[in-house]
Amino acid sequence: MSVYKCLNCGKEIPLEEAKKRIRCPYCGYRILLKKRAPIERKVKAI
Ligand SMILES: [Zn+2]
């Protein structure tokens, strides 16, 4: 699952909301950064 992040206020915007209108619903900023779901990576130290 991916989300968008507003470059102005830094809030996360759900994909559904961003699809309707590429605009931050919180501050109205129009540049959103696509954010990938974090990939958990576990590294074992031997
Ligand atoms: Zn915003």
N, CA, C, O and the ligand as a Tripos MOL2 file, in Angstrom:
@<TRIPOS>MOLECULE
protein
  185   183    47     0     0
PROTEIN
NO_CHARGES

@<TRIPOS>ATOM
      1 N           0.8450   -1.1850    0.0000 N.3       1 MET1
      2 CA          0.0000    0.0000    0.0000 C.3       1 MET1
      3 C           0.8870    1.2440    0.0000 C.2       1 MET1
      4 O           1.8570    1.3360    0.7530 O.2       1 MET1
      5 N           0.5390    2.1820   -0.8470 N.am      2 SER2
      6 CA          1.3440    3.3930   -0.8760 C.3       2 SER2
      7 C           0.5110    4.5890   -0.4710 C.2       2 SER2
      8 O          -0.7050    4.6190   -0.6590 O.2       2 SER2
      9 N           1.1700    5.5440    0.0690 N.am      3 VAL3
     10 CA          0.4930    6.7610    0.4800 C.3       3 VAL3
     11 C           1.2380    7.9550   -0.0950 C.2       3 VAL3
     12 O           2.3680    7.8360   -0.5680 O.2       3 VAL3
     13 N           0.5990    9.0800   -0.0440 N.am      4 TYR4
     14 CA          1.2340   10.2970   -0.4870 C.3       4 TYR4
     15 C           1.5200   11.1600    0.7240 C.2       4 TYR4
     16 O           0.8170   11.1130    1.7330 O.2       4 TYR4
     17 N           2.5600   11.9410    0.5940 N.am      5 LYS5
     18 CA          2.9150   12.8230    1.6860 C.3       5 LYS5
     19 C           2.9950   14.2520    1.1630 C.2       5 LYS5
     20 O           3.6120   14.5150    0.1310 O.2       5 LYS5
     21 N           2.3780   15.1500    1.8750 N.am      6 CYS6
     22 CA          2.3880   16.5490    1.4580 C.3       6 CYS6
     23 C           3.7700   17.1390    1.7070 C.2       6 CYS6
     24 O           4.3560   16.9630    2.7750 O.2       6 CYS6
     25 N           4.2770   17.8410    0.6990 N.am      7 LEU7
     26 CA          5.6100   18.4330    0.8460 C.3       7 LEU7
     27 C           5.5770   19.6850    1.7150 C.2       7 LEU7
     28 O           6.6110   20.1480    2.1960 O.2       7 LEU7
     29 N           4.4000   20.2160    1.9080 N.am      8 ASN8
     30 CA          4.2910   21.4380    2.6900 C.3       8 ASN8
     31 C           4.1020   21.1670    4.1760 C.2       8 ASN8
     32 O           4.8740   21.6440    5.0080 O.2       8 ASN8
     33 N           3.0650   20.3940    4.4980 N.am      9 CYS9
     34 CA          2.7850   20.1700    5.9120 C.3       9 CYS9
     35 C           3.2680   18.8180    6.4040 C.2       9 CYS9
     36 O           3.3220   18.5710    7.6090 O.2       9 CYS9
     37 N           3.6210   17.9420    5.4670 N.am     10 GLY10
     38 CA          4.1900   16.6630    5.8620 C.3      10 GLY10
     39 C           3.1840   15.6220    6.2910 C.2      10 GLY10
     40 O           3.5520   14.5540    6.7800 O.2      10 GLY10
     41 N           1.9050   15.9330    6.1080 N.am     11 LYS11
     42 CA          0.8940   14.9510    6.5060 C.3      11 LYS11
     43 C           0.7470   13.8930    5.4340 C.2      11 LYS11
     44 O           0.9890   14.1300    4.2500 O.2      11 LYS11
     45 N           0.3460   12.7250    5.8830 N.am     12 GLU12
     46 CA          0.1600   11.6260    4.9510 C.3      12 GLU12
     47 C          -1.2510   11.6470    4.4050 C.2      12 GLU12
     48 O          -2.2200   11.8150    5.1450 O.2      12 GLU12
     49 N          -1.3500   11.4760    3.1080 N.am     13 ILE13
     50 CA         -2.6380   11.4960    2.4390 C.3      13 ILE13
     51 C          -2.8960   10.1170    1.8500 C.2      13 ILE13
     52 O          -2.0780    9.6030    1.0870 O.2      13 ILE13
     53 N          -4.0340    9.5160    2.2020 N.am     14 PRO14
     54 CA         -4.3490    8.2000    1.6610 C.3      14 PRO14
     55 C          -4.4780    8.2370    0.1450 C.2      14 PRO14
     56 O          -4.8760    9.2440   -0.4390 O.2      14 PRO14
     57 N          -4.1340    7.1240   -0.4700 N.am     15 LEU15
     58 CA         -4.1260    7.0410   -1.9280 C.3      15 LEU15
     59 C          -5.4750    7.4210   -2.5290 C.2      15 LEU15
     60 O          -5.5280    8.1080   -3.5490 O.2      15 LEU15
     61 N          -6.5470    6.9870   -1.9120 N.am     16 GLU16
     62 CA         -7.8800    7.2840   -2.4220 C.3      16 GLU16
     63 C          -8.1380    8.7750   -2.4850 C.2      16 GLU16
     64 O          -8.7200    9.2850   -3.4430 O.2      16 GLU16
     65 N          -7.6990    9.4540   -1.4620 N.am     17 GLU17
     66 CA         -7.9000   10.9000   -1.3930 C.3      17 GLU17
     67 C          -7.0630   11.5960   -2.4570 C.2      17 GLU17
     68 O          -7.5190   12.5560   -3.0780 O.2      17 GLU17
     69 N          -5.8680   11.1280   -2.6660 N.am     18 ALA18
     70 CA         -4.9680   11.7520   -3.6250 C.3      18 ALA18
     71 C          -5.4150   11.4930   -5.0570 C.2      18 ALA18
     72 O          -5.1440   12.2940   -5.9510 O.2      18 ALA18
     73 N          -6.1000   10.3730   -5.2740 N.am     19 LYS19
     74 CA         -6.5650   10.0490   -6.6200 C.3      19 LYS19
     75 C          -7.6700   10.9880   -7.0580 C.2      19 LYS19
     76 O          -7.7520   11.3820   -8.2210 O.2      19 LYS19
     77 N          -8.5140   11.3350   -6.1100 N.am     20 LYS20
     78 CA         -9.6420   12.2240   -6.4030 C.3      20 LYS20
     79 C          -9.1390   13.5870   -6.8400 C.2      20 LYS20
     80 O          -9.6050   14.1680   -7.8200 O.2      20 LYS20
     81 N          -8.1930   14.0640   -6.0950 N.am     21 ARG21
     82 CA         -7.6370   15.3760   -6.3860 C.3      21 ARG21
     83 C          -6.2230   15.4260   -5.8700 C.2      21 ARG21
     84 O          -5.9680   15.2250   -4.6820 O.2      21 ARG21
     85 N          -5.2920   15.7010   -6.7900 N.am     22 ILE22
     86 CA         -3.8910   15.7580   -6.3520 C.3      22 ILE22
     87 C          -3.7130   17.0760   -5.6050 C.2      22 ILE22
     88 O          -3.2970   18.0960   -6.1550 O.2      22 ILE22
     89 N          -4.0470   16.9970   -4.3460 N.am     23 ARG23
     90 CA         -3.9950   18.1890   -3.5260 C.3      23 ARG23
     91 C          -4.0740   17.7820   -2.0610 C.2      23 ARG23
     92 O          -4.7990   16.8530   -1.7040 O.2      23 ARG23
     93 N          -3.3580   18.4520   -1.2540 N.am     24 CYS24
     94 CA         -3.3890   18.1210    0.1570 C.3      24 CYS24
     95 C          -4.7050   18.5760    0.7730 C.2      24 CYS24
     96 O          -5.0470   19.7560    0.6940 O.2      24 CYS24
     97 N          -5.4440   17.6640    1.3810 N.am     25 PRO25
     98 CA         -6.7190   18.0370    1.9880 C.3      25 PRO25
     99 C          -6.5550   18.8750    3.2520 C.2      25 PRO25
    100 O          -7.5220   19.4550    3.7470 O.2      25 PRO25
    101 N          -5.3530   18.9350    3.7650 N.am     26 TYR26
    102 CA         -5.1250   19.6610    5.0070 C.3      26 TYR26
    103 C          -4.7320   21.1090    4.7680 C.2      26 TYR26
    104 O          -5.2480   22.0120    5.4260 O.2      26 TYR26
    105 N          -3.8270   21.3330    3.8340 N.am     27 CYS27
    106 CA         -3.3440   22.6920    3.6280 C.3      27 CYS27
    107 C          -3.5490   23.1830    2.2010 C.2      27 CYS27
    108 O          -3.3380   24.3600    1.9120 O.2      27 CYS27
    109 N          -3.9620   22.2800    1.3020 N.am     28 GLY28
    110 CA         -4.2470   22.7280   -0.0600 C.3      28 GLY28
    111 C          -3.0380   22.7390   -0.9780 C.2      28 GLY28
    112 O          -3.1420   23.1280   -2.1410 O.2      28 GLY28
    113 N          -1.9110   22.3220   -0.4690 N.am     29 TYR29
    114 CA         -0.6940   22.2870   -1.2680 C.3      29 TYR29
    115 C          -0.8190   21.2420   -2.3750 C.2      29 TYR29
    116 O          -1.4260   20.1880   -2.1900 O.2      29 TYR29
    117 N          -0.2310   21.5580   -3.5280 N.am     30 ARG30
    118 CA         -0.4660   20.6660   -4.6580 C.3      30 ARG30
    119 C           0.7070   19.7800   -5.0310 C.2      30 ARG30
    120 O           0.6610   19.0890   -6.0490 O.2      30 ARG30
    121 N           1.7330   19.7880   -4.2430 N.am     31 ILE31
    122 CA          2.8450   18.8960   -4.5360 C.3      31 ILE31
    123 C           2.8750   17.7990   -3.4780 C.2      31 ILE31
    124 O           3.1510   18.0280   -2.3000 O.2      31 ILE31
    125 N           2.5800   16.6080   -3.9580 N.am     32 LEU32
    126 CA          2.5670   15.4730   -3.0440 C.3      32 LEU32
    127 C           3.6780   14.5120   -3.4160 C.2      32 LEU32
    128 O           3.9710   14.2780   -4.5890 O.2      32 LEU32
    129 N           4.2650   13.9820   -2.4090 N.am     33 LEU33
    130 CA          5.3480   13.0410   -2.6130 C.3      33 LEU33
    131 C           4.8100   11.6340   -2.4370 C.2      33 LEU33
    132 O           4.1770   11.3110   -1.4320 O.2      33 LEU33
    133 N           5.0720   10.8130   -3.4260 N.am     34 LYS34
    134 CA          4.6140    9.4420   -3.2980 C.3      34 LYS34
    135 C           5.5590    8.6950   -2.3620 C.2      34 LYS34
    136 O           6.7830    8.7290   -2.4910 O.2      34 LYS34
    137 N           4.9330    8.0400   -1.4400 N.am     35 LYS35
    138 CA          5.7200    7.3820   -0.4190 C.3      35 LYS35
    139 C           5.4640    5.8900   -0.4810 C.2      35 LYS35
    140 O           4.3180    5.4410   -0.4720 O.2      35 LYS35
    141 N           6.5170    5.1480   -0.5430 N.am     36 ARG36
    142 CA          6.3630    3.6920   -0.5920 C.3      36 ARG36
    143 C           6.1950    3.1430    0.8170 C.2      36 ARG36
    144 O           6.7000    3.7020    1.7900 O.2      36 ARG36
    145 N           5.4960    2.0700    0.8940 N.am     37 ALA37
    146 CA          5.3600    1.4150    2.1850 C.3      37 ALA37
    147 C           6.7330    0.9310    2.6160 C.2      37 ALA37
    148 O           7.4850    0.3530    1.8320 O.2      37 ALA37
    149 N           7.0310    1.1720    3.8440 N.am     38 PRO38
    150 CA          8.3610    0.7910    4.3280 C.3      38 PRO38
    151 C           8.5610   -0.7160    4.2820 C.2      38 PRO38
    152 O           7.6940   -1.5040    4.6600 O.2      38 PRO38
    153 N           9.7110   -1.0660    3.8160 N.am     39 ILE39
    154 CA         10.0450   -2.4870    3.7420 C.3      39 ILE39
    155 C          10.8770   -2.8430    4.9650 C.2      39 ILE39
    156 O          11.9500   -2.2960    5.2200 O.2      39 ILE39
    157 N          10.3350   -3.7610    5.6800 N.am     40 GLU40
    158 CA         11.0550   -4.1700    6.8720 C.3      40 GLU40
    159 C          12.1800   -5.1220    6.5020 C.2      40 GLU40
    160 O          11.9970   -6.1250    5.8120 O.2      40 GLU40
    161 N          13.2880   -4.7740    6.9730 N.am     41 ARG41
    162 CA         14.4400   -5.6220    6.6510 C.3      41 ARG41
    163 C          15.1760   -5.9490    7.9490 C.2      41 ARG41
    164 O          15.6630   -5.0760    8.6680 O.2      41 ARG41
    165 N          15.2250   -7.1940    8.1930 N.am     42 LYS42
    166 CA         15.9070   -7.5860    9.4070 C.3      42 LYS42
    167 C          17.2470   -8.2110    9.0700 C.2      42 LYS42
    168 O          17.3530   -9.1250    8.2520 O.2      42 LYS42
    169 N          18.2210   -7.7060    9.7030 N.am     43 VAL43
    170 CA         19.5630   -8.2400    9.4600 C.3      43 VAL43
    171 C          20.0930   -8.8270   10.7570 C.2      43 VAL43
    172 O          20.1060   -8.1850   11.8070 O.2      43 VAL43
    173 N          20.5070  -10.0120   10.6440 N.am     44 LYS44
    174 CA         21.0490  -10.6470   11.8360 C.3      44 LYS44
    175 C          22.5630  -10.4900   11.8760 C.2      44 LYS44
    176 O          23.2700  -10.7720   10.9090 O.2      44 LYS44
    177 N          23.0050  -10.0560   12.9700 N.am     45 ALA45
    178 CA         24.4550   -9.9610   13.1490 C.3      45 ALA45
    179 C          24.9770  -11.2970   13.6420 C.2      45 ALA45
    180 O          24.5030  -11.8550   14.6320 O.2      45 ALA45
    181 N          25.9270  -11.7690   12.9460 N.am     46 ILE46
    182 CA         26.4610  -13.0890   13.3510 C.3      46 ILE46
    183 C          27.7160  -12.8820   14.1960 C.2      46 ILE46
    184 O          28.3280  -13.8520   14.6420 O.2      46 ILE46
    185 ZN         -0.4280   19.7190    3.2770 Zn       47 ZN47
@<TRIPOS>BOND
     1     1     2 1
     2     2     3 1
     3     3     4 2
     4     3     5 am
     5     5     6 1
     6     6     7 1
     7     7     8 2
     8     7     9 am
     9     9    10 1
    10    10    11 1
    11    11    12 2
    12    11    13 am
    13    13    14 1
    14    14    15 1
    15    15    16 2
    16    15    17 am
    17    17    18 1
    18    18    19 1
    19    19    20 2
    20    19    21 am
    21    21    22 1
    22    22    23 1
    23    23    24 2
    24    23    25 am
    25    25    26 1
    26    26    27 1
    27    27    28 2
    28    27    29 am
    29    29    30 1
    30    30    31 1
    31    31    32 2
    32    31    33 am
    33    33    34 1
    34    34    35 1
    35    35    36 2
    36    35    37 am
    37    37    38 1
    38    38    39 1
    39    39    40 2
    40    39    41 am
    41    41    42 1
    42    42    43 1
    43    43    44 2
    44    43    45 am
    45    45    46 1
    46    46    47 1
    47    47    48 2
    48    47    49 am
    49    49    50 1
    50    50    51 1
    51    51    52 2
    52    51    53 am
    53    53    54 1
    54    54    55 1
    55    55    56 2
    56    55    57 am
    57    57    58 1
    58    58    59 1
    59    59    60 2
    60    59    61 am
    61    61    62 1
    62    62    63 1
    63    63    64 2
    64    63    65 am
    65    65    66 1
    66    66    67 1
    67    67    68 2
    68    67    69 am
    69    69    70 1
    70    70    71 1
    71    71    72 2
    72    71    73 am
    73    73    74 1
    74    74    75 1
    75    75    76 2
    76    75    77 am
    77    77    78 1
    78    78    79 1
    79    79    80 2
    80    79    81 am
    81    81    82 1
    82    82    83 1
    83    83    84 2
    84    83    85 am
    85    85    86 1
    86    86    87 1
    87    87    88 2
    88    87    89 am
    89    89    90 1
    90    90    91 1
    91    91    92 2
    92    91    93 am
    93    93    94 1
    94    94    95 1
    95    95    96 2
    96    95    97 am
    97    97    98 1
    98    98    99 1
    99    99   100 2
   100    99   101 am
   101   101   102 1
   102   102   103 1
   103   103   104 2
   104   103   105 am
   105   105   106 1
   106   106   107 1
   107   107   108 2
   108   107   109 am
   109   109   110 1
   110   110   111 1
   111   111   112 2
   112   111   113 am
   113   113   114 1
   114   114   115 1
   115   115   116 2
   116   115   117 am
   117   117   118 1
   118   118   119 1
   119   119   120 2
   120   119   121 am
   121   121   122 1
   122   122   123 1
   123   123   124 2
   124   123   125 am
   125   125   126 1
   126   126   127 1
   127   127   128 2
   128   127   129 am
   129   129   130 1
   130   130   131 1
   131   131   132 2
   132   131   133 am
   133   133   134 1
   134   134   135 1
   135   135   136 2
   136   135   137 am
   137   137   138 1
   138   138   139 1
   139   139   140 2
   140   139   141 am
   141   141   142 1
   142   142   143 1
   143   143   144 2
   144   143   145 am
   145   145   146 1
   146   146   147 1
   147   147   148 2
   148   147   149 am
   149   149   150 1
   150   150   151 1
   151   151   152 2
   152   151   153 am
   153   153   154 1
   154   154   155 1
   155   155   156 2
   156   155   157 am
   157   157   158 1
   158   158   159 1
   159   159   160 2
   160   159   161 am
   161   161   162 1
   162   162   163 1
   163   163   164 2
   164   163   165 am
   165   165   166 1
   166   166   167 1
   167   167   168 2
   168   167   169 am
   169   169   170 1
   170   170   171 1
   171   171   172 2
   172   171   173 am
   173   173   174 1
   174   174   175 1
   175   175   176 2
   176   175   177 am
   177   177   178 1
   178   178   179 1
   179   179   180 2
   180   179   181 am
   181   181   182 1
   182   182   183 1
   183   183   184 2
@<TRIPOS>SUBSTRUCTURE
     1 MET1         2 RESIDUE 1 A MET
     2 SER2         6 RESIDUE 1 A SER
     3 VAL3        10 RESIDUE 1 A VAL
     4 TYR4        14 RESIDUE 1 A TYR
     5 LYS5        18 RESIDUE 1 A LYS
     6 CYS6        22 RESIDUE 1 A CYS
     7 LEU7        26 RESIDUE 1 A LEU
     8 ASN8        30 RESIDUE 1 A ASN
     9 CYS9        34 RESIDUE 1 A CYS
    10 GLY10       38 RESIDUE 1 A GLY
    11 LYS11       42 RESIDUE 1 A LYS
    12 GLU12       46 RESIDUE 1 A GLU
    13 ILE13       50 RESIDUE 1 A ILE
    14 PRO14       54 RESIDUE 1 A PRO
    15 LEU15       58 RESIDUE 1 A LEU
    16 GLU16       62 RESIDUE 1 A GLU
    17 GLU17       66 RESIDUE 1 A GLU
    18 ALA18       70 RESIDUE 1 A ALA
    19 LYS19       74 RESIDUE 1 A LYS
    20 LYS20       78 RESIDUE 1 A LYS
    21 ARG21       82 RESIDUE 1 A ARG
    22 ILE22       86 RESIDUE 1 A ILE
    23 ARG23       90 RESIDUE 1 A ARG
    24 CYS24       94 RESIDUE 1 A CYS
    25 PRO25       98 RESIDUE 1 A PRO
    26 TYR26      102 RESIDUE 1 A TYR
    27 CYS27      106 RESIDUE 1 A CYS
    28 GLY28      110 RESIDUE 1 A GLY
    29 TYR29      114 RESIDUE 1 A TYR
    30 ARG30      118 RESIDUE 1 A ARG
    31 ILE31      122 RESIDUE 1 A ILE
    32 LEU32      126 RESIDUE 1 A LEU
    33 LEU33      130 RESIDUE 1 A LEU
    34 LYS34      134 RESIDUE 1 A LYS
    35 LYS35      138 RESIDUE 1 A LYS
    36 ARG36      142 RESIDUE 1 A ARG
    37 ALA37      146 RESIDUE 1 A ALA
    38 PRO38      150 RESIDUE 1 A PRO
    39 ILE39      154 RESIDUE 1 A ILE
    40 GLU40      158 RESIDUE 1 A GLU
    41 ARG41      162 RESIDUE 1 A ARG
    42 LYS42      166 RESIDUE 1 A LYS
    43 VAL43      170 RESIDUE 1 A VAL
    44 LYS44      174 RESIDUE 1 A LYS
    45 ALA45      178 RESIDUE 1 A ALA
    46 ILE46      182 RESIDUE 1 A ILE
    47 ZN47       185 GROUP 0 **** ****
